[in-house]
Amino acid sequence: PSLLSAQERFATRNGHIHFFSGTPVENIEADNRKVTSVFDATTGAIQFEALVRAFEFEKALMQEHFNENYMESGTFPKAGFKGKVEGVALADLKKPGAYTVAVSGDLTIHGVTKPIQTQGTMTVEADGTIKAHSVFHVKPEDHGIEIPGVVRKNIAEQMKVTVDLTYTKL
């Protein structure tokens, strides 16, 4: 018998990323429900990717400005994260329960990659699916996104980003 066990990999194609910018002048928020992600429970490796154009806003004009003026989605079509989850063992993921985890890795937005660390939860459902949830903050300027002075007061210094991924075993 081999001592090497098969990798325990989980994936989703319909993860959800929500971002929120709140200021006294205006709230801006958008949702992307087409996030792809893979999680390797053996190593803790995790990555996700989102098409920037898949973010949907309440106002069409906001969506257009987001894609053309800020995110330049024609030049930088994807945003993504590649990193590691720590604080949950493979054995834990085989039984229902909720686990607080530490997430660290590299976040790439607008062609600029920055290290990021945050907390999250991984919840194992009775049917074996794993729900991952995390919230972190991103400053547009950290990723080379220029906010013109005339609208700076309309956009928060940092965006609140919420990631929800529901994984099924590959």
C-alpha positions in Angstrom: 0.0 0.0 0.0 1.1 3.5 -0.8 1.8 6.0 2.0 0.7 8.9 -0.3 -2.9 9.8 0.0 -4.9 11.3 -2.8 -5.4 15.0 -2.6 -8.6 16.2 -1.1 -9.7 18.9 -3.5 -12.8 21.0 -3.5 -14.0 23.6 -6.0 -16.8 26.0 -7.0 -17.7 27.9 -10.1 -20.4 30.1 -8.5 -18.6 31.7 -5.5 -19.8 35.2 -4.4 -17.7 38.3 -3.8 -19.4 41.4 -2.5 -17.7 44.8 -2.2 -18.9 47.8 -0.4 -17.7 51.4 -0.3 -19.5 53.6 2.2 -19.1 57.3 2.5 -21.4 60.1 3.8 -21.9 61.1 0.1 -22.7 57.8 -1.4 -22.7 54.0 -0.9 -21.3 51.9 -3.8 -21.6 48.1 -3.8 -21.5 45.3 -6.3 -21.8 41.5 -6.4 -20.0 38.9 -8.5 -21.6 35.4 -8.3 -19.4 33.8 -10.9 -16.2 33.4 -8.8 -14.2 30.2 -9.5 -12.1 28.7 -6.7 -10.2 25.6 -5.8 -9.2 24.5 -2.3 -6.8 21.7 -1.5 -7.7 20.4 1.9 -4.5 18.3 2.1 -2.1 21.3 1.8 -4.4 24.2 2.7 -3.7 25.8 -0.7 -6.6 28.0 -1.9 -7.1 30.3 -4.9 -10.0 32.1 -6.4 -10.4 34.2 -9.6 -13.1 36.7 -10.6 -13.8 38.3 -13.9 -14.0 42.0 -13.2 -16.8 42.6 -15.7 -19.0 40.1 -13.8 -19.4 42.6 -10.9 -23.0 43.8 -11.0 -24.0 47.2 -9.7 -27.4 48.7 -9.0 -26.7 51.5 -11.3 -25.5 50.8 -14.9 -23.4 54.0 -14.9 -21.5 52.9 -11.8 -20.8 49.6 -13.4 -19.5 51.4 -16.6 -17.3 53.7 -14.5 -16.0 50.8 -12.4 -15.0 48.8 -15.5 -13.7 51.7 -17.7 -12.3 54.4 -15.4 -11.1 52.5 -12.3 -10.6 48.8 -12.9 -9.7 49.1 -16.6 -11.2 45.6 -17.1 -10.3 45.5 -20.8 -6.6 45.6 -19.7 -7.0 43.8 -16.4 -9.9 41.4 -17.0 -9.4 39.3 -13.8 -8.8 39.7 -10.1 -7.6 36.9 -8.0 -6.1 35.4 -4.8 -3.6 32.6 -4.3 -2.7 31.6 -0.8 -3.1 29.3 2.1 -5.7 28.4 4.8 -4.4 27.5 8.2 -6.2 26.4 11.4 -8.3 23.5 10.0 -7.0 19.9 9.6 -8.0 17.5 6.9 -9.6 15.3 9.6 -11.8 18.3 10.7 -13.1 18.7 7.1 -14.5 15.2 7.1 -17.1 16.0 9.8 -19.7 18.7 10.2 -18.6 21.8 12.2 -17.3 25.4 12.0 -13.7 26.4 12.1 -12.0 29.8 12.5 -9.1 29.9 10.0 -6.3 32.2 9.1 -6.0 33.1 5.4 -2.8 34.5 3.9 -1.6 35.0 0.4 -1.3 37.3 -2.6 -4.3 39.4 -3.8 -4.0 40.6 -7.4 -6.3 43.4 -8.5 -5.8 45.8 -11.5 -2.5 43.9 -12.3 -1.0 44.7 -8.9 -0.2 41.9 -6.4 -0.1 42.6 -2.7 0.2 40.3 0.3 -2.9 40.0 2.5 -3.8 38.3 5.7 -7.3 37.9 7.2 -9.5 35.6 9.3 -12.3 33.5 8.0 -14.5 30.6 8.8 -14.9 27.2 7.1 -18.1 25.4 7.8 -18.5 21.7 6.9 -22.1 20.9 6.1 -23.8 17.5 6.8 -23.7 16.7 3.1 -19.9 17.3 2.9 -19.9 20.7 1.2 -17.6 23.3 2.7 -18.6 26.9 3.1 -15.8 29.4 3.3 -16.4 33.0 4.4 -14.0 35.9 4.8 -14.0 39.7 5.0 -11.1 41.9 4.3 -10.4 45.5 3.3 -8.7 46.8 0.1 -7.4 50.3 -0.6 -7.8 51.1 -4.3 -4.4 53.0 -4.3 -2.6 49.9 -3.1 -3.5 48.3 -6.4 -2.7 51.3 -8.7 -6.3 52.3 -9.0 -6.5 56.1 -9.3 -9.4 57.9 -7.8 -9.7 61.4 -9.3 -9.9 64.2 -6.6 -13.3 65.3 -7.7 -14.9 62.0 -6.7 -12.5 61.0 -3.9 -15.1 61.9 -1.2 -17.6 59.6 -2.9 -15.4 56.6 -2.6 -14.3 55.0 0.7 -10.6 55.0 1.6 -10.9 51.2 1.7 -13.4 48.8 0.3 -15.0 46.1 2.4 -14.7 42.8 0.5 -16.8 39.8 1.5 -16.0 36.4 0.0 -18.4 33.4 0.2 -17.4 30.2 -1.4 -19.4 26.9 -1.3 -17.2 24.0 -2.2 -18.0 20.5 -3.4 -15.5 17.7 -3.6 -13.8 17.2 -6.9 
